[in-house]
Amino acid sequence: MPASSREAVRVAVLADSDTRWKWGALTARRITTATAEPTGFVLRGRATPTERQLAETGVSTTTPREVTGAEFLRAVRDAETRGEGYDVLVLALVGGTVRAVLQGLADLGLERRPVVVTGYVGVVYEKLTDGLLLRHGADVVLANSRHDAERFRAVYEGVGAGADSVVEAALPFLGGTPYAPEAGRDTLVFAAQPSVPVTRAERAYVLRRLVGHARLHPGREVLLKLRSKPGEHTTHLEEFPFQKLVRELDPPANFRLVYGHMGEVLDRTDLLVTVSSTAALEALHRRIPTAILTDLGVREALGNHHFVGSGLLASFDRLDKGLAPTPDETWLARQGVASDSPYEAAFDTARDRVAELLALPAPPPITPYYTAETAPGYLPGILARHRLDVTAPEPRESGLRRVVREAARGAYRHGVQRVAPVIRRLGEL
């Protein structure tokens, strides 16, 4: 039965980190007519978010269920069996996991499979081709801007794959009150990233300059906005957390570390500084003065090359002297921020595309670009890493098993964040 004839559209979101959960849940609301909250799932793995991280996204009052990939597919199959099948699945995942889930959905052989939507949580500055080809096969591949939509279509058409799935939209978490200076308030916020920059020396440099800026401007509040606390993971591993590096310094009273919802922090921001965080796009959409750091170079590895032509590139030396960059309006329009058209209109095309697919008697077959024929030396490894065997019996998890699993995850995180860096440093001696 086409979903258009049902009373309500049922939506599920599968995410593999806190930032992708935020993107997925908000995307689900913007591109469907569903009135109920999407059913949430978070993938158990390296970056499984904690309840605190999930709550801090502020996108749902219901904590998503933690699952393995096979458990998620089993839940999709069982919902269909009960006559409560999902109409839309939003896959907020890395490319390889998207490809594996697509394979799993195809193998389920559902009478009516859900419409599959995927995309990117922010700026796409690395692994563009491979990431897109791994996502090929989804019904809708969302692009967050006109710039991205053109790049995505060029990649698909360039390898001879269909590009009809690419739909231009926008980042779903833009919005908020437009910037307005407030008398007596002067706040600089640095939006930190877990893996940019990556080395200890570069991260220590950024921190020293931030602290130095706070000393130079005692009347300015300087906030270091962090995404995770020590022991927590987000989309990328953080080998040298700023919380630990700051212990080596003696910052002034007007320098502080802050957590929380990015939108709430932006409410009191007068200058947003970052290397390449998506927070820059959030700030620009609200017309908050924004600077992209060049101190460590303008490099693909940093992602700040994405902002070439934006008018936002600046060094700490210039910020220390009071520079507040002025963005290029043409660049902004191509990035889907600060647009003249209403923000909600950015999702109209995606919403219409999903509705068209739901109205069909059945969605078209899943036909990814990466298959056993096109990538026989690559695809098997991708699928093997995820082991999405839904025929295996589902283990019954006792309280003891859950405690052991949590302890094991804690040990893994300790190994990644504490032991592995030490071993690498010893290897460099």
Secondary structure, 3 states (H helix, E strand, C coil): CCHHHCCCCCEEEEECCHHHHHHHHHHHHHHCCCCCCCEEEEECCCCCCCHHHHHHCCCCCCCCEEECHHHHHHHHHHHHHCCCCCCEEEEECCHHHHHHHHHHHHHHCCCCCCEEEECCCCCCCCCHHHHHHHHCCCCEEEECCHHHHHHHHHHHHHCCCCCCCEEECCCCCCCCCCCCCCCCCCEEEEECCCCCCCCHHHHHHHHHHHHHHHHHCCCCEEEEECCCCCCCCCCCCCCCCHHHHHHHCCCCCCEEEECCCHHHHHCCCCEEEECCCCHHHHHHHCCCCEEEECCCCCCCCCCHHHHCCCCCEECHHHHHCCCCCCCCHHHHHHCCCCCCCCHHHHHHHHHHHHHHHHHCCCCCCCCCCCCCCCCCCCHHHHHHHHCCCCCCCCCCCCHHHHHHHHHHHHHHHHHHHHHHHHHHHHHCC
